Amino acid sequence: MSQDVELPPQIQEQLVRLQQLQQTFQSVVTQKQQLELELNETDKALTELEKSTDDTPVYKSVGSILVKSNRQVLMGELKERKELLTTRVTVLGKQEDRTRERLKEVQEKLQERLQGPKTAPL
């Protein structure tokens, strides 16, 4: 026979909070990974542009078409994009660390509550 165990409201609230934190953490990790991929692609593009000369025709993607561009202008845009991406990755890394710590704290508190009060050794 199985019995439905009714959890106290405080524990239910902590479970909901734990689930919210897990979702937030996953979202932050996913965003950070996407930005790291974009940063890597930007780095590769910059490296290729640095290998080229000013007379080499270069193009940039605008929507679904390629538009001829100036190498120096394009390098400036990519360097600016790289700086922005680096900053965002750093911020998300810090947010990931904070969320991971908060998640750990909530998990520990929840475990303590579920285990019940401990008796002190004599």
Secondary structure, 3 states (H helix, E strand, C coil): CCCCCCCCHHHHHHHHHHHHHHHHHHHHHHHHHHHHHHHHHHHHHHHHHHHCCCCCCEEEEECCEEEEECHHHHHHHHHHHHHHHHHHHHHHHHHHHHHHHHHHHHHHHHHHHHHCCCCCCC
